[in-house]
Amino acid sequence: MPGLNASEIRVAGTGSIFVAPAHTPAPADFTKTWDAPWVNLGYTSADGVKFVKKDKLDPVDTWQSVASIRYVFSDRDFSVKFSLLQVNGDTLQFFFASPAPATPNVYEIAAAPRVDERALGVEFSDGPTVRHRFYIPRGVVTETEETAVTRTSAIKLGVTFTAMTPINARFEPLAVWSMNQASGLAAEAEEQHA
């Protein structure tokens, strides 16, 4: 049974957000970097990244009982929220679901928008040795926040990116969280096998 372990408390000291075409694989291991076609979206607000998991369970009611007899999953929503601070071609295309510009540096907001499916990766570090990666193989920007353009603060491109079921020949999960170091009982098991 896991116990108290202060070394497993994580503070995401610094991190990065990456996007690529849908179903682009994440780097195979932590010795690999997020190379092309992955694009680093640059600076984000100090709020970092928020993960939102919402499950909807429907009750199965019976004639014989007032309380539900069981629950079945009817919906799962997994989203990532963050605010981009850099305003450039990569962030504007991601925020507006815009195609690549026909005229350099001109980004059109379509009257009939298209669904812009992407893969998304998040990596953060806690000190010099601990790294975590979060990967969504397929998803879309489902919500954007209002963007204030003022003289007193940086422009923020706030987005909600929602995971979608991957569609390809092999099974892929909705999302994957990985870490470069085993923790707790897993670390003890690795040491015993060594």
C-alpha positions in Angstrom: 0.0 0.0 0.0 1.5 3.4 -1.0 2.5 5.6 1.8 3.8 9.1 2.4 6.5 10.0 -0.2 7.5 13.6 -0.5 9.6 12.8 -3.6 6.4 12.2 -5.5 5.0 15.7 -5.0 5.3 17.5 -8.3 5.6 21.2 -9.1 5.5 22.0 -12.8 8.4 24.5 -12.6 8.6 25.1 -16.4 7.0 23.5 -19.4 6.1 23.6 -23.1 3.1 23.0 -25.3 3.5 21.4 -28.7 1.1 20.7 -31.6 1.4 18.6 -34.8 -0.9 17.0 -37.3 -3.4 14.6 -35.8 -1.9 11.1 -34.9 1.7 12.3 -35.0 3.5 10.1 -32.5 4.9 11.6 -29.4 8.7 11.2 -28.9 9.4 7.5 -28.2 11.2 8.2 -24.9 12.6 11.0 -22.8 16.0 11.0 -24.6 14.1 12.2 -27.7 12.9 15.8 -28.3 9.7 17.0 -29.9 11.2 17.4 -33.4 9.3 18.4 -36.6 6.5 18.1 -37.4 5.9 19.1 -33.8 5.8 22.9 -33.3 6.4 24.6 -29.9 3.7 27.2 -29.3 6.0 29.3 -27.1 5.3 31.2 -24.0 2.1 30.6 -22.1 0.6 32.5 -19.2 1.8 31.8 -15.6 -1.4 29.8 -15.1 0.2 27.0 -17.0 -2.0 24.2 -18.2 -5.2 22.9 -16.7 -6.4 19.3 -17.3 -10.2 18.8 -17.1 -11.7 15.3 -17.0 -15.5 15.0 -17.0 -17.2 11.7 -17.0 -21.0 11.3 -17.3 -22.4 8.2 -15.6 -26.0 7.2 -16.1 -27.8 5.3 -13.4 -29.6 2.0 -13.9 -32.7 2.2 -11.9 -34.9 -0.8 -10.9 -38.4 -1.3 -9.7 -37.2 -3.1 -6.6 -34.9 -0.4 -5.3 -35.0 3.3 -4.7 -31.2 3.6 -5.1 -29.5 3.0 -8.5 -28.4 -0.6 -8.9 -25.4 0.3 -11.1 -23.9 3.0 -13.3 -22.8 3.0 -16.9 -20.5 5.4 -18.7 -22.3 7.5 -21.2 -19.8 10.2 -21.9 -16.1 11.2 -21.3 -14.8 14.7 -22.0 -11.0 15.3 -21.6 -9.7 18.8 -22.2 -6.6 20.9 -21.7 -6.8 24.6 -21.1 -4.1 27.2 -21.5 -3.4 30.7 -22.7 -0.8 31.4 -25.4 1.2 34.7 -25.0 3.1 34.7 -28.3 1.2 36.1 -31.3 2.6 34.5 -34.5 1.6 32.3 -37.5 1.6 29.1 -35.4 -0.5 30.4 -32.5 -3.0 32.3 -34.7 -3.6 29.3 -37.0 -4.1 27.2 -33.9 -6.4 29.7 -32.1 -8.5 30.5 -35.2 -8.4 27.1 -36.9 -7.1 29.1 -39.9 -5.5 27.6 -43.0 -1.9 28.5 -43.9 -2.0 32.1 -45.3 -2.3 32.7 -49.0 -0.8 36.1 -48.4 2.2 36.2 -46.0 1.3 37.3 -42.5 -2.5 37.5 -43.2 -4.6 35.1 -41.2 -8.2 34.7 -42.3 -11.1 33.8 -39.9 -13.4 31.7 -42.0 -17.1 32.4 -42.2 -17.5 28.6 -42.7 -14.8 27.2 -40.4 -13.3 23.8 -40.8 -12.5 21.4 -37.9 -8.7 21.6 -37.5 -7.7 18.3 -35.9 -4.3 18.2 -34.2 -2.1 16.2 -31.9 -1.1 18.0 -28.7 1.9 17.4 -26.3 2.7 19.0 -23.0 6.0 18.5 -21.3 7.0 19.9 -17.9 10.0 19.7 -15.6 10.3 19.6 -11.8 13.9 20.4 -11.1 16.8 19.1 -13.3 15.9 15.4 -13.4 12.1 14.9 -13.3 10.1 15.3 -16.5 6.5 14.5 -17.3 4.9 14.3 -20.7 1.2 14.4 -21.7 0.1 13.5 -25.2 -3.2 13.6 -27.0 -3.1 11.9 -30.4 -6.2 13.6 -31.8 -8.2 16.6 -30.7 -9.5 20.0 -31.6 -9.8 23.5 -30.2 -13.4 23.5 -28.9 -13.4 26.8 -27.1 -11.6 30.1 -27.2 -11.6 32.8 -24.5 -12.2 36.4 -25.2 -9.0 38.2 -26.1 -8.4 41.6 -24.6 -6.1 44.0 -26.6 -5.1 46.7 -24.2 -2.0 48.9 -23.5 -1.6 47.5 -19.9 -1.3 43.7 -20.4 -0.1 41.1 -22.9 -2.5 39.6 -25.4 -3.6 36.1 -24.3 -5.0 33.6 -26.7 -6.9 31.3 -24.4 -7.9 27.9 -25.7 -9.6 24.7 -24.6 -8.3 21.7 -26.6 -10.5 18.6 -26.3 -9.3 15.0 -27.0 -11.1 12.9 -29.5 -11.0 9.2 -30.0 -8.1 8.4 -32.3 -9.0 7.0 -35.8 -6.4 4.7 -37.3 -5.4 1.1 -37.8 -4.1 0.6 -34.3 -5.6 1.1 -30.9 -4.6 4.4 -29.2 -5.8 5.8 -25.9 -7.6 9.1 -25.6 -4.5 10.6 -23.9 -1.2 9.4 -22.3 0.6 10.7 -19.3 4.2 9.5 -18.9 7.1 10.3 -16.6 10.9 9.7 -16.9 11.2 8.2 -13.4 9.4 5.4 -11.8 7.9 6.3 -8.4 6.9 4.6 -5.2 6.3 0.8 -5.4 7.3 0.7 -9.1 10.7 2.1 -8.3 11.2 -0.5 -5.5 10.2 -3.3 -7.9 12.7 -2.1 -10.5 15.5 -2.0 -7.8 14.7 -5.6 -6.7 14.9 -6.9 -10.3 18.2 -5.2 -10.9 
